[in-house]
Amino acid sequence: MREILDPAAAWVAEERQFALAVLVSAQASSPRELGAAMIVDAGGVVFGNVSAGCVDGDVHDLCLQAIETGESTRVRYGISEETAFEAGLSCGGVIDVLVLPVLPGSTAAAAIADLHAAILRREPCALGIVTAGTTRGALVLTREDADAEADLRLVTDSGIRAALTGDLKRLRTDAHALTLRYGTDVDPLEVLGLPFPHAPRLIIIGAVEFSVALSRLGAASGFEVTVCDPRDAFAAPARFPDAHEVVHEWPHDYLTRTPIDARTAICVLTHDPRFDVPALSIALRSPAGYVGAMGSRRTHDDRARRLREAGVTDAEAEHLRSPIGLALGGRTPEETALSILAEIVMVRSGGRGGALRDTTGPVHPALTTPDEPRFQPGAEEGIACAPGAGVVMPR
């Protein structure tokens, strides 16, 4: 849903009428992930997709209808011999799409504006989209400093309302959407919880030409990019227009003071021992999810020796991706940057990096469902749930 937030927030500020379509359920194969979204205004202008194009035309028409009627609707798309020539999924999956109107002054408009503002502040938050129940189409935003009370009042049961608020708060820093169910079979409430943690960070050490290409590609992929190099002449902001910040500081000093977490990737792209060993010594002891260093195998062996001399343990050194990147065969700065970013994505997602044609099964394997749900909606508040209620299903 991130991909449509900039234009959606702009439309809210303009008080433009539009509709929001969200992929809220997927079975078997699906070309997009839960939370994929599309917005359409009254003039038919569109941003985003909920599929690979196979049902988007029909969803576009439903958005125009929602603007006119002011009502939300949930539609299921699949494929069968009877519907082969209608809107459906050629991949064989089944998806549910929720379409809801976003009108000037509505709580939905306010939630979108608040969500966009929170993301710009790098504030973790979660958006709950009510997908089934009497309040279907309501948006519930939970962030650090406040909750969308107007939307929460739409959930009349105080116990369920408290459970929903707690679950969305826990979801703020998660990585995947969750379907949350509350209530009973007679009066069910289903909410798609979409996490919006802060953007992943990409810290690039060394202002070389490979860094220019990686900065551009990383920013385009949604990373908050920092380039760090103490040499002003090389680390000129004009040379890195896509970077969030260019830092003129010794890399090890910067890494010591900047926030680093599992969503941080650190790439050392310089061969200068004044930079790489001190920086890597800190990076390899940090919680960074990815640490890589550029260089030949001979450079790697020499660097590994110097890291050992600096006190880096074998266990810490195991986290180093060096030589950096996947073996794609490219040589240009752009091709090298692509191989580095591909390895970062592979490490983050637990992929193997092989060609899809050499694998079997779904292109996007489903997340493994744990034996016990990560958190049980309503458990802390003592809500009585019917069988099947209160189950959290990772997607």
C-alpha positions as CSV (number, residue, x, y, z in Angstrom):
1,M,0.0,0.0,0.0
2,R,3.0,2.3,0.4
3,E,3.2,2.8,-3.4
4,I,-0.1,4.7,-3.5
5,L,0.2,6.8,-0.3
6,D,1.9,9.8,-1.8
7,P,-0.8,10.4,-4.4
8,A,-3.6,9.4,-2.0
9,A,-2.4,11.9,0.6
10,A,-2.2,14.6,-2.1
11,W,-5.8,13.8,-3.1
12,V,-6.9,14.0,0.5
13,A,-5.3,17.4,0.8
14,E,-7.0,18.6,-2.4
15,E,-10.3,17.3,-1.0
16,R,-10.7,15.1,-4.0
17,Q,-13.2,12.3,-4.1
18,F,-11.6,8.9,-4.7
19,A,-11.9,5.2,-3.9
20,L,-9.3,2.8,-2.4
21,A,-9.1,-0.8,-3.5
22,V,-7.1,-3.2,-1.3
23,L,-6.1,-6.9,-1.8
24,V,-7.4,-8.3,1.5
25,S,-7.3,-12.1,1.0
26,A,-5.4,-14.5,-1.3
27,Q,-5.5,-18.2,-1.8
28,A,-3.1,-20.3,-3.8
29,S,-1.2,-18.2,-6.3
30,S,-1.5,-14.4,-6.3
31,P,0.6,-11.9,-8.3
32,R,0.5,-9.3,-5.5
33,E,0.9,-9.4,-1.7
34,L,-1.8,-8.7,0.9
35,G,-2.2,-4.9,1.2
36,A,-1.5,-4.2,-2.5
37,A,-3.7,-1.2,-3.3
38,M,-5.1,1.0,-6.1
39,I,-6.7,4.4,-5.9
40,V,-9.1,5.9,-8.5
41,D,-10.6,9.3,-8.6
42,A,-14.0,10.4,-10.0
43,G,-12.3,11.2,-13.3
44,G,-10.9,7.7,-13.7
45,V,-7.2,8.7,-12.9
46,V,-5.6,5.6,-11.3
47,F,-2.5,4.8,-9.3
48,G,-1.4,1.3,-8.2
49,N,-2.6,-2.2,-8.9
50,V,-4.2,-5.0,-6.9
51,S,-3.1,-7.7,-9.4
52,A,-0.8,-8.1,-12.4
53,G,-3.5,-6.5,-14.6
54,C,-5.9,-9.4,-14.9
55,V,-8.7,-7.9,-12.7
56,D,-7.6,-4.3,-12.4
57,G,-10.0,-3.1,-15.1
58,D,-13.0,-4.5,-13.2
59,V,-11.7,-3.1,-9.9
60,H,-11.3,0.3,-11.6
61,D,-15.0,0.3,-12.4
62,L,-15.9,-0.8,-8.9
63,C,-13.9,2.2,-7.6
64,L,-16.0,4.6,-9.7
65,Q,-19.1,2.9,-8.4
66,A,-18.0,3.3,-4.8
67,I,-17.4,7.0,-5.3
68,E,-20.9,7.4,-6.7
69,T,-22.7,5.3,-4.0
70,G,-20.5,6.0,-1.0
71,E,-20.6,2.4,-0.1
72,S,-17.8,-0.3,0.2
73,T,-17.9,-3.6,-1.5
74,R,-15.9,-6.8,-1.3
75,V,-15.4,-8.9,-4.5
76,R,-13.8,-12.3,-5.0
77,Y,-11.9,-13.1,-8.2
78,G,-10.8,-16.5,-9.5
79,I,-10.7,-18.5,-12.6
80,S,-12.9,-21.3,-14.0
81,E,-14.2,-22.5,-17.3
82,E,-17.4,-20.5,-16.8
83,T,-15.6,-17.3,-16.0
84,A,-12.6,-17.6,-18.3
85,F,-13.6,-14.7,-20.4
86,E,-14.6,-12.5,-17.4
87,A,-12.3,-10.7,-15.0
88,G,-10.3,-13.4,-13.3
89,L,-6.8,-14.6,-12.4
90,S,-5.0,-16.5,-15.0
91,C,-2.5,-17.7,-12.4
92,G,-5.2,-20.0,-10.9
93,G,-5.5,-18.2,-7.5
94,V,-8.4,-16.7,-5.7
95,I,-8.3,-13.2,-4.3
96,D,-10.7,-10.9,-2.4
97,V,-10.5,-7.1,-3.1
98,L,-12.2,-4.6,-0.8
99,V,-13.2,-1.3,-2.4
100,L,-14.1,1.7,-0.2
101,P,-14.9,5.3,-0.9
102,V,-12.6,8.0,0.5
103,L,-14.6,11.2,0.6
104,P,-13.6,14.7,1.8
105,G,-13.8,15.0,5.6
106,S,-14.3,11.3,6.1
107,T,-12.5,9.2,8.7
108,A,-10.9,7.2,5.9
109,A,-9.5,10.4,4.5
110,A,-8.1,11.4,7.9
111,A,-6.6,8.0,8.4
112,I,-4.8,8.1,5.1
113,A,-3.4,11.6,5.8
114,D,-2.3,10.6,9.3
115,L,-0.6,7.5,8.0
116,H,1.3,9.4,5.3
117,A,2.4,12.0,7.9
118,A,3.6,9.3,10.3
119,I,5.6,7.5,7.6
120,L,7.3,10.8,6.7
121,R,8.3,11.1,10.4
122,R,9.7,7.6,10.3
123,E,7.2,6.7,13.0
124,P,6.2,3.0,13.1
125,C,2.4,2.5,12.8
126,A,-0.2,0.0,11.7
127,L,-3.4,0.4,9.6
128,G,-6.3,-1.9,10.3
129,I,-8.8,-2.2,7.4
130,V,-12.1,-3.7,8.5
131,T,-12.8,-6.3,5.8
132,A,-15.9,-8.1,7.2
133,G,-18.6,-7.1,9.7
134,T,-21.0,-4.3,10.2
135,T,-18.2,-1.7,10.0
136,R,-16.7,-3.0,6.8
137,G,-14.6,-0.4,5.1
138,A,-13.5,1.4,8.2
139,L,-9.8,2.3,8.6
140,V,-8.2,2.2,12.0
141,L,-4.7,3.7,12.4
142,T,-2.5,3.1,15.4
143,R,0.7,4.9,15.9
144,E,3.1,5.8,18.7
145,D,1.5,9.0,20.0
146,A,-2.2,8.5,19.3
147,D,-4.9,6.3,18.0
148,A,-7.7,7.1,15.5
149,E,-10.4,7.3,18.1
150,A,-13.1,8.2,15.6
151,D,-12.6,5.0,13.7
152,L,-12.2,2.9,16.9
153,R,-15.6,4.1,18.0
154,L,-17.0,2.3,14.9
155,V,-16.2,-0.9,16.8
156,T,-19.0,-0.9,19.4
157,D,-17.8,-3.8,21.5
158,S,-15.4,-2.2,24.0
159,G,-13.5,-5.5,24.6
160,I,-13.0,-6.1,20.9
161,R,-12.0,-2.5,20.5
162,A,-9.3,-2.8,23.1
163,A,-8.1,-6.1,21.7
164,L,-7.9,-4.6,18.2
165,T,-6.0,-1.6,19.5
166,G,-3.5,-3.8,21.3
167,D,-3.0,-6.1,18.3
168,L,-2.4,-3.2,15.9
169,K,0.1,-1.7,18.3
170,R,2.1,-4.9,18.4
171,L,1.9,-5.1,14.6
172,R,3.6,-1.7,14.0
173,T,7.1,-3.1,13.7
174,D,6.2,-6.4,12.1
175,A,7.2,-7.3,8.6
176,H,4.0,-9.0,7.2
177,A,0.3,-8.3,7.1
178,L,-2.0,-10.2,9.4
179,T,-5.7,-11.2,9.2
180,L,-7.3,-10.6,12.6
181,R,-10.6,-12.1,13.6
182,Y,-12.8,-11.3,16.6
183,G,-16.3,-12.0,17.9
184,T,-18.5,-15.0,17.1
185,D,-19.8,-16.6,13.9
186,V,-23.0,-14.7,14.4
187,D,-21.3,-11.3,14.8
188,P,-17.8,-11.6,13.3
189,L,-15.3,-8.8,12.8
190,E,-12.4,-9.3,10.4
191,V,-9.5,-6.8,10.1
192,L,-6.5,-6.8,7.8
193,G,-3.6,-5.4,9.7
194,L,-1.0,-3.7,7.6
195,P,2.3,-2.9,9.4
196,F,4.2,0.2,8.4
197,P,7.6,0.0,10.2
198,H,10.1,2.7,9.4
199,A,11.8,2.3,6.0
200,P,14.7,-0.1,5.9
201,R,18.1,1.6,6.0
202,L,21.0,1.2,3.5
203,I,24.3,2.6,4.8
204,I,26.9,2.9,2.1
205,I,30.5,3.4,3.2
206,G,32.8,5.0,0.6
207,A,31.9,7.5,-2.0
208,V,32.9,5.6,-5.1
209,E,31.1,5.2,-8.4
210,F,29.6,1.8,-7.3
211,S,28.1,3.8,-4.4
212,V,26.4,6.2,-6.8
213,A,24.7,3.4,-8.6
214,L,23.7,1.5,-5.3
215,S,22.4,4.8,-3.8
216,R,20.1,5.3,-6.8
217,L,18.9,1.7,-6.9
218,G,18.5,1.4,-3.1
219,A,16.4,4.6,-3.0
220,A,14.2,3.4,-5.8
221,S,13.6,0.2,-3.9
222,G,12.3,2.0,-0.8
223,F,15.5,2.2,1.3
224,E,16.5,5.2,3.3
225,V,20.0,5.7,2.0
226,T,23.0,7.2,3.8
227,V,26.4,7.6,2.1
228,C,29.2,8.1,4.6
229,D,32.7,9.3,3.6
230,P,34.9,11.9,5.3
231,R,36.2,13.2,2.0
232,D,34.0,16.2,1.0
233,A,35.3,16.2,-2.6
234,F,34.1,12.7,-3.3
235,A,31.0,12.7,-1.0
236,A,29.3,15.7,-2.6
237,P,25.5,15.8,-2.1
238,A,25.1,16.6,-5.8
239,R,26.8,13.3,-6.7
240,F,24.2,11.4,-4.6
241,P,20.9,13.1,-5.3
242,D,18.9,10.0,-4.3
243,A,20.5,9.6,-0.9
244,H,18.5,10.6,2.2
245,E,21.7,12.0,3.7
246,V,25.4,12.3,2.8
247,V,27.6,12.2,5.9
248,H,31.1,13.7,6.0
249,E,32.5,11.7,8.9
250,W,34.8,8.8,9.6
251,P,32.6,5.7,9.0
252,H,33.4,4.0,12.3
253,D,32.4,7.1,14.2
254,Y,29.2,7.4,12.3
255,L,28.3,3.7,12.8
256,T,28.9,4.1,16.5
257,R,26.3,6.9,16.9
258,T,23.6,6.1,14.3
259,P,20.6,3.8,15.0
260,I,21.2,0.3,13.5
261,D,18.6,-2.6,13.6
262,A,17.7,-5.7,11.8
263,R,16.3,-3.7,8.9
264,T,19.6,-2.0,8.3
265,A,22.0,-3.1,5.5
266,I,25.6,-1.8,5.7
267,C,27.7,-2.0,2.5
268,V,31.4,-1.1,2.6
269,L,32.4,-0.3,-0.9
270,T,35.9,1.2,-0.4
271,H,39.2,-0.7,-0.3
272,D,40.8,1.8,2.0
273,P,42.0,0.0,5.2
274,R,41.5,3.2,7.1
275,F,37.8,2.9,6.4
276,D,36.9,-0.7,6.0
277,V,38.4,-2.5,9.0
278,P,37.2,0.0,11.7
279,A,33.8,0.3,10.0
280,L,33.3,-3.5,9.6
281,S,34.5,-4.1,13.2
282,I,31.5,-2.1,14.4
283,A,29.1,-3.3,11.7
284,L,29.7,-7.0,12.4
285,R,29.0,-6.5,16.1
286,S,25.8,-4.5,15.5
287,P,22.3,-5.9,15.0
288,A,22.4,-5.1,11.2
289,G,20.6,-7.6,9.1
290,Y,23.1,-7.4,6.3
291,V,26.8,-6.5,6.2
292,G,28.8,-6.7,3.0
293,A,32.2,-5.6,1.7
294,M,33.4,-5.1,-1.8
295,G,36.7,-6.6,-3.1
296,S,38.4,-9.5,-4.8
297,R,39.0,-12.8,-3.0
298,R,42.5,-11.7,-2.4
299,T,41.3,-8.5,-0.9
300,H,38.8,-10.5,1.2
301,D,41.5,-12.7,2.6
302,D,43.7,-9.8,3.5
303,R,40.7,-8.0,5.1
304,A,39.7,-11.1,7.0
305,R,43.2,-11.2,8.5
306,R,43.1,-7.6,9.5
307,L,39.7,-8.0,11.1
308,R,41.0,-10.9,13.2
309,E,43.9,-8.7,14.3
310,A,41.3,-6.0,15.2
311,G,39.6,-8.5,17.5
312,V,36.7,-9.6,15.4
313,T,35.7,-13.2,16.3
314,D,35.1,-16.0,13.8
315,A,31.4,-16.0,14.8
316,E,31.2,-12.3,14.1
317,A,33.1,-12.6,10.8
318,E,30.6,-15.2,9.6
319,H,28.0,-12.5,9.1
320,L,30.2,-10.7,6.5
321,R,29.0,-11.0,2.9
322,S,32.3,-10.8,1.0
323,P,32.9,-10.6,-1.9
324,I,29.7,-8.7,-1.8
325,G,26.7,-9.4,-4.0
326,L,25.2,-12.3,-6.0
327,A,27.1,-13.9,-8.9
328,L,25.1,-12.3,-11.7
329,G,28.1,-11.8,-14.0
330,G,27.8,-8.1,-14.4
331,R,30.7,-5.7,-14.2
332,T,29.4,-2.1,-14.6
333,P,28.6,0.0,-11.5
334,E,24.9,-0.4,-12.2
335,E,25.1,-4.2,-12.7
336,T,27.2,-4.5,-9.5
337,A,24.7,-2.4,-7.6
338,L,21.9,-4.7,-8.8
339,S,23.9,-7.8,-7.6
340,I,24.4,-6.2,-4.2
341,L,20.7,-5.2,-3.8
342,A,19.6,-8.6,-4.9
343,E,21.7,-10.2,-2.2
344,I,20.3,-7.9,0.4
345,V,16.7,-8.8,-0.6
346,M,17.7,-12.5,-0.6
347,V,19.1,-12.3,2.9
348,R,16.1,-10.3,4.2
349,S,13.5,-12.7,2.7
350,G,15.3,-16.0,3.3
351,G,15.6,-16.7,-0.4
352,R,18.1,-19.0,-2.1
353,G,19.0,-16.8,-5.1
354,G,18.5,-19.5,-7.8
355,A,16.6,-19.1,-11.0
356,L,12.9,-19.5,-10.6
357,R,12.7,-21.9,-13.5
358,D,14.9,-24.3,-11.6
359,T,12.6,-24.4,-8.6
360,T,9.2,-26.0,-8.1
361,G,6.1,-25.0,-6.1
362,P,4.7,-21.4,-5.7
363,V,6.7,-18.5,-7.0
364,H,6.0,-16.7,-3.7
365,P,5.9,-19.4,-1.0
366,A,3.5,-18.7,1.8
367,L,4.9,-17.8,5.2
368,T,5.0,-20.8,7.5
369,T,2.2,-20.7,10.0
370,P,3.5,-21.3,13.5
371,D,2.0,-23.9,15.8
372,E,0.7,-21.1,18.0
373,P,-0.3,-17.6,16.9
374,R,2.2,-14.9,17.6
375,F,-0.4,-13.1,19.6
376,Q,-4.0,-14.0,20.4
377,P,-6.4,-11.1,19.9
378,G,-8.5,-10.6,23.0
379,A,-6.6,-13.0,25.2
380,E,-5.2,-10.3,27.5
381,E,-8.6,-8.7,27.9
382,G,-10.4,-12.0,28.6
383,I,-12.8,-11.8,25.6
384,A,-14.8,-15.0,25.1
385,C,-14.1,-16.1,21.5
386,A,-16.0,-18.7,19.6
387,P,-14.1,-21.5,17.9
388,G,-12.0,-20.0,15.2
389,A,-12.3,-16.5,16.5
390,G,-9.2,-14.6,17.6
391,V,-6.9,-16.5,15.3
392,V,-4.0,-14.6,13.8
393,M,-3.0,-15.9,10.4
394,P,0.4,-14.8,9.0
395,R,0.3,-14.0,5.3
